[in-house]
Amino acid sequence: MKARDKVLIVDGYNILRSGSRYRYLRENPDWTDEWFNKSREVLINDVIAYMGRDYSTAYVVFDGTDNPYSTGEAETIGGVNVVFSPAGTTADTVIEKLSHDARERNREVMVVTSDASIQDAVFGLGVDRMSADGFSREAQLLDEETAQDEAPHVKRKNTVADRISPDALAKLKALRDGYQ
């Protein structure tokens, strides 16, 4: 089944700051690069799972405006385009441009952010929006469904022997064994 021509655009750091699912990553951070990498990795994995067959393209946009080495080039991880905005350009600007370009090509677009200014800007383009907590809930549901799918389901077969008294069962076994 081919994916519909839908684009998912996620405001990376906004989701990590505002999404309830990522709270555990923020509770006792050590503020090292490792902490940031771990947070981004969790979010990217959630976007990969959420993208599924519903979206043909997905972007996770992180703010790289203060990084003089950031070029804005996308790196593809698990089918998701991970973008750090170019130096001097905010993630908001990149998200708005990606949304605009996709809508110009008549593609359906979903932007995930709790940033009101981005939501307002993309709403005028006819883009659907989802909050950070909305995405957090959806990602949690996907995790729970996956866990249920992976858990072994062994059905117990109900037999006559399970439903009769032990005395009756013993007599039946004796009869069976006597005819052999």
N, C-alpha and C positions, 0 to 999 in steps of 0.2 A: 504494500500500500504506500503510495507516494505522499510525502508530507505536503500540506497546503503551503502556499507561498506566504508564510507568516514569518515575521521577524520579531525576536525577543531582544530587548535592550535593557540591561541591568546596570543601575548606578552603584557600582561596586562598594566604595567606601560608605556611601549612604546606607546601604543595606547592612553592612557590618556594624555600623554605629546604631542603627535604628531597629534592626530586626531582632525580635525576641529569641529566635532560634540561635543567634550568635552571641547571646549574652554571656554564656559560659566562657567564651573566648576572651571576653572583655573584663571579667570579674577580677582577676589577679594577673594582669598582663605584666610582662617584664620589659615591654617596649623595645625589644630587640628586633632585628630584621627577621629572626626566626619566628617570632610571634606574628608578625605581619604576613610572612609567607604562609604560615599554617592557616591563618584566617582566610586569606585569599584562596588557598587550596580547597578549604571546606566549601566556600561559596561557589567556586568554579565547579566542583563536583555536584553540588546541588543544582546548578544551572544545567549541567549536562543531563542529569536525571529528569529535570523538569522539561527540558527541551523535547525529549522523547521524539515522537513522531508528529507532534503538533506543529513544530516550528522547523522551517527549512534552514533558518539562519539564526544564530544567537551571538550577542556581544555582551561582554562584561567590561564596562568602562571604569577605569580607576583614574583618579586625578594625578597627573604628573606635571602640573603647571610649574611647580617650584624645582623640578629636577632638570638642570640644564642639559642633561644627556638624553632626555626622553624625546623620541622622534615621532611618536604617535603611530608607529607601525604595529599592526595586529600580529599576534602570535596565536596560532590555532592549537588548542588543547582539547582533545576529546570532541572535536567538532564545534567547539565554542571559540569565537574570536575574542581574545583577551587584548584590550587596548589600554595603554597608559597615554593620557592626553599629551600632546607635544608640549615642550617647554613653553611657558607663557600663555598656554591655552587651558581653560578649565575643562573638566570632565563634562560639565553642563553644556558647554558649547559643542563638544563632540557628540553628546547624546542628542541634542537638538538637530545637528546636521545629519546624523545617521537616520533619525526619524523623518526628517524632511525628505531626504534622498529616497528612502524606502517608499514613502507615500507618493512621491512623484512617479515612481515606477508601479503604482497601484498595488502595493503590497500591504497586507494587514500588519499592524505594528502594535506591540505591547511594550510599554516602558514600565519598569519596576523601579520605583523610587518613592520616598516620603518627602522629597524636596518639593515644596509647594510651587516654587518658581519654575521648576522643570515641568511639573504637572500642568501648570497653566500654559506654558509655552507649547507643549506638545498637544494639549487638548484642542487648541486652535487648528491643528493639522489633521484632526480626526483620528487621533491615536488613542488606543485603550491604555488605561493606567492601572497599576496595582501597587499597593503600599508595601513597605518593607515587612510589616507584620503579616500582611496577606500572603506574601511570598514565603515568609517563615512558616506559616501554617501549612501551606501547600507542600513545602519541602518536607516537613515533619510527617504529613500524611503519606507522602511517597515512601519515606523510610519505613513507616509502619506497614504499608502494603507489601513492600519488598520483604520485610521480615516474615510476614505471614506466608508469602509465596514460597520462601525458602525453608520454612519450618516443616519437618516431616509430618504428614497426616496419615496415621495408621488407624484404620478402622478395625474395630474388634468385630469379628464375625460372631453373631449370635446363633448358637446351635441349640438343639433340643436338650443336650446335656447341660447347658447353662440354665435352663428353665425348669428342670425337674428336681425333685428332692434327691439328696445323696443316696437314700435307701433304694429308691426306684432306679437310679443310675447303676448302682451296684448289682441289682437283680438283672437289669438288661445286659450288663457286661458279662455276667455269669452265663446268661442264656447264649449270648454271642460266642463266648469262649467254649461253651459246651458243644456247639455244632461244628467246630472245626476239626 
